[in-house]
Amino acid sequence: MLKTRTLIPRLALAAAALGVLLPACAQQPNNPQSLNYPQTRKGDQVDDYHGVKVADPYRWLEDDRSAETAAWVEAENKVTFGYLEQIPYRQQVLARLKQLYNYPKYSAPFRKLENFVYSKNDGLQNQSVVYIQKGLEGTPEVFIDPNKFSADGTSRLGGLELSKNGRYAAYMVSSGGSDWEEASVVEVATKKLLDDHLKWIKFSGAAWFGDGFFYSRFPAPEGGHDLSAKNENMMVYFHHVGTPQEQDELIYADKAHPQREHGVGTTEDERFAFLVISDPATGKKGNALSFRDLSKGEKTWTPIVAAITDDEYGPIDNAGGKFLIRTNHGAPNGKVMLYDPSKPNAPWSDVIPEKPEAMESASTAGGKLFVTYLKDVTTRAYVYSLDGKLENEIQLPGPGTAGGFGGNHDDKFVFYSFTSLDYPPTIFRYDIASRASTLFRAPRIPGFDPANYEEKQVFFMSKDGTRIPMFLIHKKGLKLDGTNPTLLYGYGGFNITMNPAFSSTRLALLEQGFVYAMANMRGGGEYGEKWHEGGMKLHKQNVFDDFIGAAEWLIAQRYTSPQHLAVNGGSNGGLLIGAVINQRPELFRAAVPQVGVMDMLRFHKFTIGSAWISDYGSSDDAEQFKAIYKYSPLHNIRAGVRYPATLITTADHDDRVVPAHSFKYAATLQEKASHATPLLIRIDTRSGHGASSTTKALETTADIYSFLFFNLGVTPKF
């Protein structure tokens, strides 16, 4: 199985100087008009976009090292936490979340020679611990304990990869939630940490070849702006274990195209290396693909697909010197093809042709191809021979989400996990010879009984008549009287599928009578590339229409009403929430946009933001600017309008969607919107695009839930 990694995350701290800050006093959450928001200084910055003058008065908040920004952040947090602290049941909510989350959580094991490796969190540990054992019946031993990486538990383990010979393991560590990672090497037999230490790594794994590995890194940022500076000139290096990073061999760089992304993966037999090159800053969704034969000592890359287009090519494995490649070239739903490097000009052959359903994953193990498809957003899993003959379907517990299935060439069995909204993540073992699945490990969620809840999938028509799926879960016996508190969640972008999955912390809402709804809008990967394209660039408004349609359906079916409906989304989903509450503020009672892309005119100026041009387009293009400007959350806040009660969340180490997005958005919302509802921003520290620790995650969730309970008029009874 090819040891590759995601080159670019599907979504990639800043601020600046306050003139006069009004002192924050103890806030009364039942009187939003008493909130004393900071008087944020306005600058005179105006930009010209293709003849359109656009003011950007809070541009100074983009400076993530400014004392003025730090003062603004402190002032905003005083207002926000003053408000939250007045909610009488806030601590009870946090206590309940800890109860619900406090159970052992395991990852599926993976095998390297005789060793099995997996992670486990005893319950409330800030980081999951990696264990290793000889054979499935062996005694587990602690291999890597990320809880020891930092005193506050906010340094996380990223990728972990064992060498083919089982001698070494390379692993990545991020600090405080940042996407920047540092790599270390441990000797497997002795668990001894070696002196190897590699820096300025981002969006990279370790692709082993012998006693060394390929990895991707950026130049060290200048001026200390490592959390906001634009990431350019990614390079691929090869590191030999036992040598300093300064001696690493440069494998690939392209200074002529500084925004291109490069990554190398190796096949399990380490015979071949593949170079994947993408350039999303040009608006292209696909990638180029090259290879070199490591067994022959080749140092040059032979193109398989030389040009970067909108077509994606992902190498799966080496099958007898030929390459299994997953692609959407001429197949929007995906297919698997075979490429013969000895006959580079010969037509590729279909191994698994395109189906009506979207291909979700393809991997190899035990001499088989394991392929999953999405049928109305639920997983179907199949086993094929390496030449594409269908052998059997793997029977899953029901409609839901399954993943895993990959392994080694000589595996006799593989592991996979299954979950749904009312089915906790459960690990199964699949025996390749007998074609049978058996339960390997199931969690026990304290106080959870699936018989108390009802999960369903519904469909509704969007504004243009497109049929959109949505998942619902709520207590059984729900009355459709329009008064149920409801949380509607969405994402809708970057070809990412919102699969139905269990959350133990979500039970804190469901217990109190909430309906949880997850809409599967266009822009995601639910129905293949055409579905993705239907919600990107000039068609992005379709995503917002789909989400608004979901809200209107919930109201029309009397699940809820505008006074009882809250909405939530993160990252690209934060953009979603910002856009829809601008367009339909009267439709929602509360909104929680998290780490959102709010300034659509300047997102590509920071860190990895240029990678999103392939999905959003760019303000540098006149036609795309017109489309973006119409929905950009920051630029469409309407003066004097009563907005839903809004809690914006971000964190100081979010170097994917830099906090400046949320900072400028919050300042503008507080300036322009009616103050009839709270308009707050919660800015975490030592955390990033995702929570950096269990503690951070639970505290943030508790504050969000408390905010929702209070503003939807729910008094929780725990």
N, C-alpha and C positions, 0 to 999 in steps of 0.2 A: 504494500500500500504506500502511495506516495506521501512523503512527509512534507506537506506544504502548509501554508498558513495564509490567513487573510491578509492581503497586502495593505488594504486601506479599510479602516472601520467604516461602517455605513453612515456613521455620523461622527464628524469631528465636532488671566484673571486680572480682571482689569478694573480700572477706574481712575479717579483724579482729584480735584481740590475744592472743597466747599467754602463758599464765602462765609455766610452766617448760618449757623445751625441753631434752630430753636431747640431748647432742652426738651428731651423726652421725659414725660411724666408717666406715672402709673395710668394705664389705659383701662377704660371700661369697655369690654367687648360688646356690650349691648347698646353702645352709642358710638357708631362709626364716626360721626361728625366731630367727636371730641379728640380724634386722633391728630396729634401734632406732627405731621410729616416734615422732614427736613426741607428747608427752603433751598432747593438745589440751584446752584449758580448756573445761569444760562450764558453761553458764549455766542459769538456772532458768526460761527462757521456756516458757510453756504456753499454747496457743491453744484456744479452744472452737469447734469446728465442728459446729453443729447438735446440741449436747449431748454431743459426743464430745471429750474432752480429749486434745490431741495435744502432746507435748513437742517442743520445737525447741531443744535445748541448744547447737547450734552456729550459732544465729542471728547471732552477732557476725561470722561469716565472710562475711556479706553486705555488710559495709562495705568497699568497694573502695578506700577512702582511708586506712584505719587502719594505723598502724605495727605493731600486733599481727598483723594479717593478713599484712602484708609479711614479718614475722618467721616466721610459720607457713609461708608459701610457700617461703621460703628453706630452712627446716628440712626440709620435705617433699622439695624438689628435691635436697638433699644426700643424703638416703636413696636416692632414686630413681636419681640419676646415679651414686652410689656403687655401687649394684647393677649398673647397666648397664655401667659401666666395667670391671667384673670379668668380663664375658662376653668370652672371648678373641678371638672373631672379629668383634666389633662394627665395627671399622674396615674389615675386609674386606667386610662387608655394605654399608657406605656406599660404598666404592670400587666395588663391583659395581653398585650402583644408579646411580651417576654414569655408569658405562660404558653401561648400558642406556638411560639418559635422554638421553645426549649425541648427539642427531641433530637436524637441522633440522625444526622444526614450524611449519606454516603454517595460517592460517585461510583460509576461502574469501573471495575478493575480493567487494566490493560496489562498484557504480558510482554516481557522481554526475556527471552531464554527461559530459565526456570523461575524467574521472579514475576510476581504480580504486584502491581502498584495501584493504589487508589487513595482517595482523600476521605476524611471523616471529620465532621464537626460534632462534638459531643452535645451541642445544643445552643449555647450562647457564647461559644468561643468567638473572638473577633475574626479569626481566620481559621479555615479548615486545615487540618494537619495531614501531611502526606505519609502514608504507611507503605511498607514493603514487606513481602513474605515469600518464602519459597514454596511454591505450589499453593493450590487453593485451600489446603488443609494445614498449611504452615502457620507458625506463630507470627502475628503482625508485630513489626517493629517500627518505631518512629523513624522516618527517613528524612523529612524536612518539616520543621515546625515554624511556619511563618509568624506565629505569635511572638517569636523571639527576635523578629527583624527590627522591631521598634518598641519603645516603652509604652506608647499609647495605642499600639495595635493597628495603626493605619497604614503600615507597609504591607503590600499584598504580593502573593505569588502569582506571576503571570504564566508564561508557557513553561512546560517541563518536558524534556525529551531525553531519553536514554540512547546511548550510542548502540550501534548494531551489535558490537561485541559485548555489550552489557557492562563494560568497564566503567564508563563515566555517565553522568547525567548533567546536562546544562539546564539552568533554570533562570527565569527572569523575575526581577523584583521591581515593583513600582512604589513610590513613596508618596503618601498623602493623597492618593487617588489620581495622580498625574498619569498621562499616557507614556511619559518617558520611563524607560526601564533600564536596569543595569543587570548584566548577566554574570553568573557565577558558575563554577564547575565543582561537582562533588564526586569523589571516588565511591562507587557503589558498594564495593565489598566492605570497606572500612568506614563508610559514611564520613570520610574526612573531607572538609572543605579545602579546596586547593587555592592557590594564590591568584588564579585567573579572575580578572575583574574587567568587564567591558562596559563602556558608558555610551550615552546618547543613542540608545536603541529605541525605536518606536515602530509598532506594527510589524514585528518580526518574530519568528521562531528561530530554532536552531536545527538546521538540516545537516545531520551527521554524515561524514565521509571519513572512515578510519578513525583516527584519534584527533579529529578536528571537525569543525562545523562551519557552514555558511550562515551568515546573518546580515541583516540590513541595518544601516544606521544613517544618521544625519550629521553634518558638521556641528560642532558645539555652537549654540546660539551666542550671539554677541551682546554685550551690554547687560547681561543678566536677565534679559527678557525671555527666559526659557519657557514661560507659561503662556506667552502671547505672540512671540515672533513667528513669522511665516516659516513653515517648514519646507525647505527646498534642497535640491541636490542630494537626494537619497542615493546611497552607495551600497554595494554588496561587497562584503569582505569574507575572507576565510581565516578562521582562528585555529591555530595549532595549540592543543592543550599544553600548558606549562610555559607559554611564552607571553610577554606583555602585549597589550593591545596595539602598542605602537609598531609592533612587528607584523601585524596582521596583513595578509596579502589582499590588495585591492582586486576584486574580481570583475566588477562592472560599475561604471559611472557614465553619466551622460550630461556634461555641463552645458551642452547646447540646448537641452530641454530640462531646465531645473525643476519643473513641477512634476515630472514623470516619477512614477513609483516602480521600484524594482525589487523582486524577491526571487530567491532560489530555493527549490525543493529537490530532494533526492529520492530515488526509488528505494524500496525496502532492501533490495539486493545491492544497493549502492553502485550499481553499474552506470546509471544515468543521472545527470542533474538537469533540471529544467529551469530556464529563466523566464519569468513572467513579467511583462512590462505593460503598465497601463498609464493613461494620460487623461484622467477625468477632467482636468482643468480645461481641456480643449472641447469638452462637451461630449466626448466619446465614452460610451459605457463599457466597451470591450477591452481586449488586450492582445498584444503580440505574444508569441511563444517560440522559444528556441531551446535547443538541447546541446549537451556535449556528452561524449562517451568517456566516463571517468576511468573505465577499465583500460582504455587505450592511452590515458594520460593527455587527452585533448585539452587544449587551452583556449580554443576558439568556440564560439557559439554558432551552431547551424540553425538557421531559421526554419521553423515549421509553418508559422504564420507570421509574415514579416511586418504587415501593416496593422496599425491599431484602428479598428473600426468599432461599430456598435455590437459586434459579435464577441461572445465570451468563449474562451478555450481553457478548460481546466484538466490538466493531466491527472489520470487516476492511477495508472500503474504501467509497469513494463510486463508485457505478456509475450514471452519468448522472443524478445528483441523488437517487438512491435509495441506501439503505444496506444493504450486505451485512453480516449480523451472525451470528456463531456463538453458539449457545446450547444449553443442555441442558433448556430449558423443555419439559416433556412428552416429552423425548427423553434418557434417561440416558446414551446413547452419543454424543450430540451431533449437531447438524445445522446447516446454513446456511440462513438465512432472509433475505427481502428486506422492508425497511420503507420506506414512501413517506412522507416528512415532509410532503408536501402533502396527504396523506390520513391524518392521525394516528389517526383512529378506524376506519379500514378494517382488515380482517384481514391479518395478515402472510402472505406466500406462501412456501411451501417452495421453496428453490432446490436444495438437496441434502438429501433426507430422511434420517432416522436409518437406520443400517444395523445388522446384528447385531454388527459390530465397533465398537470405540471409536474415535471420531475423535480423532486426535492433534494435528493442526495444520491450519490453513487460511490461505492467503495468496494474493495476486495478483501477477502479473508478466506483461508482454507481452500483456495483454488476456485472460489465462486465470486460472482458479482452480486452484491446486495444493493438493491435500488428501491428507493421510496418515492411515492407519488402522493400528490394532494388531491383528494376528491372532496370538493366543498370544504376545504381547509382542514380535513382530517387525514391522517396518514394511512397509506396502504403500503405494505412492505413485501417485496418479492425477491426470490433467489433465481439467478440465471447462471448458466455455464459461462465460461470466459468467452465463448464464441457467440453468446447471445441467446441461447435456448432457454426458454422459461421452464424452470423446474418445479417451483411451487410458490404459493403465497404463504407468508408467515401470518398465522392467525393472531391478531391482537385482541386484547381484552374487550375492545369496543371502539366506538368513534372517539378519537383523541389524537394525541401527539406522540410519536415514537421517534427515537434517535439512537445513534450508536452504530452497531452492526459491523464496523470495520475491525480489522485485526491483521494478523500475520499470515504469510503464505501457508505455513504448516499448522495453523490452528485447527483444532477439532470442534471447537465451539466458539461462539461469540456472545457478547453481552449487548443488550439494548435496554433502554428505559422507556417507560410509557406513563403518560399522565393525561388528565383532562381537568376541567374546572372542578369536578367533584371526586377526582381520583388522584391521590397523592403520588408523587414520582416514585415508581417502583421498578426495580431492576430484574430483568429476566435473562436466563441463560438459554441460548438456542444451540441445540446439537445439530451439526451440519449433516451427519450421516443419517440420523433418524428423523430429521426435520421436525423435531419436537421442541417446544418451549417449556421451560420449567421456572417457577418462581425462585429467584436467587435471594433477593432482599427487599422487604417491604417496610416502609416506615410506620410508626405508630404515632399518630397525631393526638395529643392530649385533648380529650373532650370532643373529638370529631366523629360524627356518625353520618355517613353519606345518605342514609335513609331520611335524614331530616331536610335534605335539600333537593331541589329540582334543577337540572341542567337541560337546556334545549338550544337548538339552533333555529333561527328564524331568518326569513328573507323579506326585504322590502325594496321598493322601487325608488331610485334616486331621482333627482330633478329631471334628468334627460331620459328616464325610462330604464336605466341600467339596473339589473337585479343585484342587490348587495346582501351578503350574508352577515349575520350578527349572532354572537353567542350570549346567552343569558344564564344566570344562576341566582337563585333566591331560595328562601325557605319554602317548604311545601305548604300548601293551603293559602297562598298569597291571594288577597282580594284585589281585583282589578277595579279600584275605585278612584284612581288618580292621585292618591295621597302617599304612595310609597316613596321613601327616600331612595334615590337612584344615582349611581355613579356610572357614567358613560366614558369609556376609555377608547383611545384610538392612536394610530401612528400614521399609516398611509404614505410610505415612501421607500425609496432605495431598494426596491425589489425584496423587501423584508416581509416575511409572513408573520402575522400575529396568530400564532397557534394557541389553541385552548390549553391552558396549563393550570395546575393547582397552586394556590398560595395559602399557606397556613395563616398568615397575618390578615388576609382578606376576610377570614372568618369573623374577625372583630367587627366588620361591617355587616356581614350577613346575619350574625346573631342578633343584631339590633333592628332587623327588618329591612335592610337595604336590598335593592336589586342591583346586581353588577352586570353591566352590558359591555361587550367588546365588539366594536364594529370593524369589519374587514374591508376597508375602503380601497379604492383604486390607488395605484402608486406602489402597493405592496406586491408580493410574489404569489398571492393566493391562487391565481389562475394563469400563471406564466407571464412571459414578457409583454404580451399585449395589454394585460391588466396593469402591469408596471407603467407602460408607456401612457396609458389612459389617465395617469395621475402625476405626470412629470412635466417640467418645463412649461410650455404654453397651455398645458392641460391641467395645471395644478389646482385650479378652481374646482375641478371635479371632486377632488379629495374633500374639500370643505363642503361642497354640496352633498356628498355622500354622508358625511358626519352629521350635518344638519338634518338630513333625511332620516338618519337613525334616531335623532332626538324627537323629531316630529312623529315618527312611528311609535315610539314609546309613549308619547303623550296621547296619540290617537287611539292606541290600544288600551289606554287607561292604566298602564303600569305606573305612570307618574304624571306630573304636571310641571310647568316651568318653575313653580315655587318650591319644588322638591327635587329638582334635577341639578346634579353637579357633573362637571366634566374634567377630565384629567388626561395628560399626555406628557411625554418627556422627549427631549432632544428635537427631532423632526416633529414629534408629537406635541412638543411645547409650542412650536411654530403653529401647528394645527389649532391648538387652543387659543392662542393669541389672535389668529385670523378669524375664527368663528365667533368669538365674543365681540370682535369688532363688527362683524357683519350681522349678527343676530343677538345682541346683548339681552334682549327681553326673553330669550328662550331658556336661559339658564339662571339658576339661583346662586351657584358658586362655581369657581373655576380654579384649577391648580395647574398652571403651566410650569413644567420643570425643565431646567437647563435648556431652554428653548432657543432656536435660531430666530431671533426677533428683528434684527436689522438685515433685511434681505438685500440691501444695496451694498453692504460692506463685509458680508460673511467671508468672502474669499481673501480678505486682507490678513487673516489671522491663522496661525498654526496650520492645520490640515484643511482649512475651509475650502481651498480651491478644488479639493477633490469632490466637492458637492456640486460643482458646476454641471457635471454630467446629469444630475437629476433636476436641479433648479434652473439652470441657465445662469446668466450673469448680467449684472447691470452695465457691463462694458458693451453689451450688444443692444442696439437701439430697440429692436422688436422685443427682446426678452426683458429689457428694462420696463417697458410699458406693462407687461404682464405681471412682473414681480412687484412693481410699485403699487399696483392695484390691491394687492393683498398683504404686503409686508406689515406684520403686526405693529412695528414701531411707527410706521408712517400713516396708519389709518385709524388711530385713536381719535374719537370724535369728541369735541369739546362739549361739556355740559351733560353728556349722556350718562345715565345710570347704568353702570356696568355690574356684572355679577360680583359678589364678594370674591376677591381674588387674592390668592396666596402664591406668589412667585417663588420658586426655589432655585438656588444655584450654590456654587461652592468655590472657594478660593483657588483650588488646584484643578479646576476643570480647564484643561488645555485642549479640549476637543471643541466644545462650544464655549468659547471664552465668556466669563461672567459679564463682560461689557454689554453683551446682548441684553441680558436681564437687567443690568444696571440702568441702561438708557431707557429701556421699556418701562421699568418701574417709575423712573423719574418723570417720564412723559405722561404715564397713566395718572400719577398723583397730581400732576400739573393740570391736566385737561379734564379728566372725568369728574362727574359728580361725586361728592364725598358722602353720598347717602349709604354707601357700603364700604367695608374695609378694603384697602388696596395696599397690600403688604408684600414685602420681599424678605425672604429668610435666606441668609447668606452663611453657609457652613464654613468651618475652617478645617484644614487638614483632610479635606475630602475632595472628590473630583466629579467627573461626569456621571459616575455611579458611586454609591456610598463606599468609602474606603474600609469600613469595618462593620461588623454586626451591630456594635453599639451605635455608630452613626446612622445606619440604616433604620434601626428601630426608633431612634429618637426623631428622625425626620418623619417617618411614617406616623408616629404618634401625634406629632404636631399637625400633619395633614389631616388625619382622621378627626382630631379634636376640632380643627377648623371646620371641617365638613359637618360634623355632628352639630356644632353650635349654630352654624349658618343655615342649616336645613331644619333646625328646630327639633333635633333628636337628643333626648337625654338618655345616654346609654346606661344600662343596668347590667353591671358585671357581677 
